[in-house]
Amino acid sequence: MSNPTRKYQASKAQLINTIPIGKIRIVNPRTRSKKTFAGIVESIATIGLKRPITVCETERGFDLICGQGRIEAFQALGETHIPAIVVKAPEVDRYLMSLIENLARRKHSNRDLLNAVQVLSDRGYTNNQIGQKTGLDPTYIASILILLRGGEDRLIGAVEQGWLPLSIATEIARSSETDVQLAMMEAYETGVLKGEQLLKVRRLIMRRKT
């Protein structure tokens, strides 16, 4: 078998370095099917690495931005080093770059992006700053953070599915049981919630309470 580290294609404008796989930290690990992984291994073993991975150099080594499957395939082929494009970026931007790469390459729910919102908020970023980095509206961010910090997975799921308005979900999360019932009636009377929708919300509230 030819050495896959000697075969790769890259833009001449990008500097490629061969780095130790053992020094790479995978920031946002993800799983893939065995069939998909086998295809990556076979491709690299046959024609080599078409595109180097992308990493950011840190004090401890390197943080992976793009290329987990290629790294794992190299390891399966017995390789200890891999061609990489090394970029510079602050830690929070490395996290987001890795996250966006993952979101772009697979079917996903918005929960991955919401988790990133919470990480940014916990690190001191304002809602406006988070909005600039993620493309989300600051008002939406403020409301969703209430749900995230309250562990309101059911409410978040209903919002993601599109049948529960975020404003109602936030109201449920912040209100007492009596206030929630009043909010539901007001939402129904104003047309925010329709008949079947109201029943679904009531069932959701009961499951949440249990």
C-alpha positions in Angstrom: 0.0 0.0 0.0 1.3 3.4 -0.9 1.8 6.0 1.8 -1.3 8.2 1.9 0.6 11.1 3.5 2.4 11.6 0.2 -0.7 12.1 -1.9 -2.9 15.2 -1.5 -4.2 18.1 -3.5 -4.3 21.6 -2.1 -4.3 25.2 -3.2 -0.9 26.7 -3.8 -1.9 29.7 -1.7 -2.2 27.4 1.4 0.8 26.2 3.4 0.5 22.5 4.1 2.3 21.0 7.2 2.6 17.4 8.2 1.7 17.2 11.9 1.5 14.4 14.5 -2.1 13.0 14.8 -1.5 12.4 18.5 -1.2 16.2 19.1 -4.6 16.9 17.5 -7.6 17.6 19.8 -11.1 17.0 18.2 -13.2 19.9 19.5 -16.6 18.7 18.3 -16.4 14.9 17.8 -19.2 13.3 15.8 -20.1 9.8 14.8 -20.6 8.4 11.3 -21.9 5.1 9.8 -19.4 2.2 9.4 -20.2 2.3 5.7 -19.3 5.9 5.3 -16.1 5.5 7.3 -15.1 2.4 5.3 -15.5 4.5 2.1 -13.2 7.2 3.5 -10.5 4.6 4.4 -10.8 3.0 0.9 -10.5 6.3 -0.9 -7.4 7.4 1.0 -5.8 4.0 0.7 -6.4 4.0 -3.1 -5.9 7.5 -4.3 -4.5 9.3 -1.2 -5.7 12.3 0.7 -7.5 14.7 -1.6 -7.8 17.5 0.8 -5.7 18.2 4.0 -7.4 18.6 7.3 -7.6 22.1 8.9 -6.4 22.8 12.4 -5.5 25.7 14.6 -2.3 25.6 16.6 -2.6 26.0 20.4 -0.3 25.8 23.3 -1.1 22.1 23.8 -0.8 21.2 20.1 -3.6 21.6 17.6 -7.4 21.9 17.7 -9.2 20.3 14.8 -11.5 22.5 12.7 -12.2 20.1 9.8 -11.3 16.5 9.0 -12.2 14.1 11.8 -13.1 11.3 9.3 -9.7 11.8 7.5 -7.8 11.6 10.8 -9.6 8.4 11.8 -9.0 6.9 8.4 -5.3 7.7 8.6 -5.1 6.0 12.0 -6.9 3.0 10.6 -4.2 2.8 7.9 -1.5 2.9 10.5 -0.4 6.5 9.9 0.9 8.7 12.7 1.1 12.0 10.8 -1.3 13.8 8.5 -1.1 16.8 6.1 -2.8 19.9 7.6 -3.6 23.5 6.9 -2.7 25.4 10.1 -4.7 28.5 10.8 -4.8 31.0 13.7 -8.0 31.8 15.5 -9.2 32.6 19.1 -10.6 29.6 21.1 -14.2 30.6 20.7 -13.8 31.1 17.0 -12.2 27.6 16.7 -15.2 26.2 18.4 -17.6 27.9 16.1 -15.6 27.1 12.9 -15.6 23.4 13.9 -19.3 23.5 14.7 -20.2 25.2 11.5 -18.2 22.7 9.5 -20.0 19.8 11.2 -23.4 21.4 10.7 -22.6 21.9 7.0 -21.7 18.2 6.5 -24.6 16.4 8.1 -28.3 16.5 8.8 -28.7 18.0 12.2 -31.1 19.7 14.6 -30.7 23.3 15.7 -29.7 21.9 19.1 -26.0 21.9 18.1 -26.2 25.6 17.3 -28.1 26.3 20.5 -25.5 24.6 22.5 -22.9 26.8 20.9 -25.0 29.9 21.8 -25.0 28.8 25.5 -21.2 28.2 25.4 -20.7 31.7 24.0 -23.0 33.2 26.6 -21.2 31.4 29.4 -18.0 32.8 28.2 -19.2 36.4 28.5 -20.4 37.2 25.0 -23.4 39.5 24.8 -26.5 38.5 22.8 -25.5 41.0 20.1 -22.0 39.6 19.8 -23.4 36.0 19.7 -25.9 37.2 17.0 -23.0 38.5 14.9 -21.2 35.2 15.1 -24.1 32.9 14.6 -26.5 34.9 12.4 -29.3 34.6 15.0 -31.4 37.5 16.2 -30.4 38.8 19.6 -34.0 38.7 20.8 -34.3 35.1 19.8 -31.0 34.4 21.6 -32.2 36.0 24.8 -35.3 33.9 24.8 -33.7 30.6 23.9 -31.1 31.1 26.7 -33.9 31.1 29.2 -35.0 27.7 28.0 -31.4 26.3 27.8 -30.5 27.4 31.3 -33.7 26.0 32.6 -33.1 22.6 31.1 -36.3 23.0 29.1 -35.6 20.3 26.5 -39.3 19.6 25.8 -40.0 23.2 25.2 -37.0 23.6 23.0 -38.0 20.5 21.0 -41.5 21.9 20.5 -40.1 25.3 19.3 -37.7 23.5 16.9 -40.6 21.4 15.5 -42.4 24.7 14.7 -45.7 24.2 16.6 -44.9 26.1 19.8 -44.0 29.9 19.4 -40.8 30.8 21.2 -42.6 33.5 23.1 -45.1 31.0 24.6 -42.3 28.6 25.4 -40.4 31.3 27.3 -43.6 32.3 29.1 -44.1 28.7 30.2 -40.5 28.4 31.5 -40.7 31.6 33.5 -44.3 31.4 35.0 -46.0 29.5 37.8 -48.6 26.9 37.0 -51.5 29.4 37.4 -49.8 32.0 35.3 -49.1 29.4 32.6 -52.8 28.6 32.4 -53.7 32.2 32.0 -51.0 32.7 29.3 -52.5 29.7 27.4 -56.0 31.2 27.5 -54.7 34.6 26.4 -52.8 32.9 23.5 -55.9 31.0 22.5 -58.1 34.1 22.6 -55.7 36.2 20.6 -55.2 33.5 18.0 -51.6 32.8 18.8 -52.5 29.2 19.6 -55.2 27.4 17.6 -57.5 24.6 19.0 -55.3 21.6 18.2 -52.2 23.5 19.0 -53.5 24.4 22.4 -54.2 20.8 23.2 -50.7 19.9 22.3 -49.3 22.6 24.5 -51.5 21.4 27.4 -50.2 17.8 27.0 -46.6 19.2 26.8 -47.1 21.1 30.1 -48.5 18.0 31.8 -45.5 15.9 30.7 -43.1 18.7 31.7 -44.8 18.9 35.2 -44.6 15.1 35.6 
